[in-house]
C-alpha cells in the first residue's frame, strides 16, 4: 500500500508540474502576442523594455551605430576589433540588487545576438510568429534587411575577400584524378599557417598512403592566376578558340574589359577569379583550367 500511495502522489505532482509549465508557456505566448517585451535585458545588457528615459537615446544610438558599422565593415570580427580600438563596450548598469554589470568590451557572441535581435526592429518573434511590439523601433527596416542578408551571406562562407586573411581562391572548383574534388585545408606549425588542396579521400586521413593528391595552395593558386591572366592578355586567341564573330567596335570593348580583368586577377581579386575560373583539373604533371564563357 505504501508503494501504491507513493506512486499516486508522484503522478499527481508530475501532473501539477506539467499544468503549471503549460500555463506559463501560454502566458508568455499571450504576452508576446500583445507586443510586450519580457523583463529580461538583451544580450548586451541594453534595455529591451525602454523603461528608463535616460537609457533610450544612449542605447538607441549605440544600437544604430553597431548596425551602421557592421554594414560598413561587413564582418563581426572586424567590427569587434573596431569597437575595441574605439573604446566602445557594453554600457555599465546597476541592477536592482545594487550589483554593477557591463562596462566591458563586447564579445562576438553579443554582437551577433544584437544584430539578429528583432526587438530593435519593433517586433516580437515567438515560435515562428511575428508580433508588433508596443515599443518603438530604433532600427529602420531597410537597414535591418541589409544586415540580415549580410549575416546570412557570411554564414554561408561567401564573405568578402577583404575580411579573409588567407582566402582559398578557387576553393570548390578544383578536381583531381577521376574527378575527385580537392578540398581546401590547412595545417599550422607554430604561428605559420600552411594551406593545401587535398583529395577528399585523404582529408581526414593525415597519415594516408597511396592514391590521392596533396598540393600546396600557393603553388596551385599561383599557376591558376598566371595562366588565367595570360589567357586574358591575348583576347584574340580567346575569340578564335571560342569561335566568336566579333566586329571591330565590340572587339575594342572586349580588349578593354580583358585588360581590366587580367589586372584584377593578378592582384588576386577573389571575386574576379571565382567569376572567371569555372573548373581546375589537376593531373600528374598537367594542369587544366576551364574559364567561364
Beta strands, then each sheet from edge to edge (+ up, - down):
strand 1: 93-94
strand 2: 100-101
strand 3: 123-126
strand 4: 129-132
strand 5: 174-175
strand 6: 182-189
strand 7: 192-199
strand 8: 214-216
strand 9: 277-283
strand 10: 286-291
sheet 1: 1+ 2-
sheet 2: 3+ 4-
sheet 3: 5+ 9+ 10-
sheet 4: 6+ 7- 8+
end
